[in-house]
Every structure is written in C-alpha cells, then in structure tokens.
Amino acid sequence: MSQMIKARRQALGLSQADVAEAVGLLDRPTVTRQEVARWERGKRIPRGQTRRALAEALDLPVRRLDLAAANERAQRAGLPVSMPDEASPPKGQSVAVQALREALLDSGAAAMVMADEEPDEAVPDAVDLRGGLADVMAAYQTSRYGDMLDRLPGILRHAHVSAATANDDRCEAQRILALASHAAAMVLTKLGELDLAWTAADRGVAAAHHTGDEAVIASLSRSVVHTLQSHGRTAAATRLTEKSADRLRKHLTPTAERSASVYGTLLLAGAMASARAGDRASANDYLDEADAYAGRMGRDANHLWTAFGPTNVAIHRVATAVSLGDMGVAHAYAGGIDASRLPLERRVRYAFDLAKVCAEHREVDRALANMLAAERLAPEQVHHHVISRQVIAELSSTSEGARNAELRLLAQRVQRAQLVAVASPG
C-alpha cells in the first residue's frame, strides 16, 4: 500500500503536504505531511474514512486502497493469503472476462447490418433470450459466478445482433441488451474489472434509452451509480442518483411494484454512495424514502432482480452505518433482521457486514461464525469477494484471531482459491 500511495502521489506531481491538505479538506483536518510520510513508509495504515478521502485526493478507486490495506494487515498478521491489488477472479476468469470484453466491444453486429450479411449463427428469439437472461441472473443471485460468466457472453452477443436486426420488436431487443449489459456491469465490478464494468454500464444505458421503459432506464442508472462508487467517484454517483430519482419521480406510479422496486433500489444505491462520501444526512434521507416505498409494498419482491423490500432496506441501514464507520449504530440495526427471504447473494453480502461489525467489537468468534456460515452457502462469493478477504485479514490481525485455528483454515482455503484463479488457464 505504501508504494501505491507514493507512486501515485509522485505521478500526479503532488508533495506530501499537498496530499495532507487534500485529505484534510475531505476528511480529517488533523492529517499532516508527517502522517502521509508514515503511510508511504508503511508505518501506518490509513483507516476506512481516511482511505476514502485519500482515494479521492489521489484519483484512485477506493477499492484498490481497501485491498492494499487488507493485504498489509494480512502480512503483518502472518496470514497466508495472497491479497493482490485487484479482486482475484474465480477459476478461469481471465478467459471468461476476455469473452465478456469481446461481447461488449464487438462491432460485428453493426458491420453485419451495414453489409446486409446474415449472422454467423442463428439468433435466439426474444423468448429464448429472456429465458437465458433470467438464467444468468438466477446464477448471479445464487452466487454461482462461474455459471454466470459461462453464459453471459453468448447472451450479450445474441442481444447485440437482435437489437441491430430486429424489425418487429426492436424495443424488446434493446431492453434485453440493456439488462444483459447491467448483468455484465454487476459481475465485472465484483471481479475488479472496473473499466470494463463502466463500458458495460455505459452500453446498457444507451440501449435502455431506446426502450422508453423508465424502470429499465432507472435500473441501468443504478448500474452506473454502483460503477462510479467502485471507481471512488462518490460525488458523481450521488449526483447521478439524484438526477435519476428526479426523472423517475415524474413517471412513477407508487402502486406499481416493478417501478417502485427499481426506484427504491436506486435510492439504496444513493444511500451507499452518500455514506461512502461521508454524507450521513443524505444517506439517511435516501434510506427513509426507500423505506417508505418498501412499506407500501409490504413485502420483499424481486422485480428486475432488485430484491427490494423492507428487508433489503434494513440491511442497507447496516451497510451504510458500516461504511460511515458507525459500528455501534450498525450493531443496533442488525438485531432482529431476518435476511432468509432475500436472494443468496444478498444474504451472503449481508453476512460480510455483520462480520465487520463483530470484528470492530473484537467479537472474533461471532464474526468467524458469520463467515463460515456464508462459506457453506456460497463458497465462490466468500473465496473471491473483496470484502470477504478484507474481513478475514482484519480478524487475523487481532491477537485472538491469530490464535484461532478455524480462521487460519478459512484463510488457507481462500489462499488456495486465489492460487487456482491465478494459475488456471480457463
């Protein structure tokens, strides 16, 4: 982490005093040049909120600094886990990501139409494409990322061709292309392929606007918000949330669950963006408005794969409190939440937040129990998710965690998964 901070500062032509001043304006006025020097010498690790300010000052994705901090804590604890600066992929990811890249960037569909040529392969009709997209999203929501990566490039290629060639229902073809691009942006963000995730979200937004479907447009706007957050561009993420929310309010029918679900999930994304920007008031405002829509629905639904409802709002209250560093508040919110009705991916992601809260309170056994339960449900997600590895590193850096045999075994399983991911040819 120290070398990353120093190299980036020098690349931008900044002095240590310049960085200290920028971080001070964004987060802690007490940050000094000497403190920046200690970060660069590896003597100290900047904490969560300070890392967010440092990421903005250095124009770095905050995820990279979070990963580097986790790596450094792991090394200090003697933890045998490989923690690279980017999210490590599931097995064969390099091949799968390349296939996604080609599907997203392929201009063959447009060229084919201009040349009046026939596609190289038969393109499934809209019914089959919708079914394939549903299967891809089912794989995502059940944390089967390998299955999702296997199928998504084909869906994207066919959706591109269909959108370029459909005559009877081009709007539906664009809708499928938009949502498939949204799926690509989601999984690529989790895998640390942030630039490609941005491309996917951008292509999806363009397709969404051809549909005229405000729910689909809002869904893709949410995708862009998440991608901006991952790049550390929290201010841009919050601006986009408000702009998109204003647009959707004009067309929203509160009793229509599909629209309300997408709108509510956009508000949750805005709450997380605000929290990561350190804006507690805006985060709470977004959560309260989302809570009102969830209350009108009165149940947890999954329209357009949003998993929106009272439970998702509740777990986002925990997540925003964790992001803001309000661990006591997060601990209070966490009591009594039953996430069992949510899709598996959401439940496991919530388990990570619970483990972080327990870790902050030095409740190592409880934190580990959450992680082991999550691993039993979704080993891929636990072994490859950035936050999972951060939690394991943080737990292992404590004196109690360093002595915990189960924690060390979990760390070793994560390490083996990383080695397989790096070594696998696909």
PyMOL commands that set and color helices and strands:
alter all, ss='L'
color gray80, all
select helices_A, chain A and resi 2-11+16-26+33-40+48-58+62-76+93-105+108-114+126-141+145-165+170-190+194-211+214-230+234-249+257-276+280-297+303-305+310-324+327-334+344-360+364-377+379-384+386-396+399-402+405-423
alter helices_A, ss='H'
color red, helices_A
deselect
rebuild
show_as cartoon
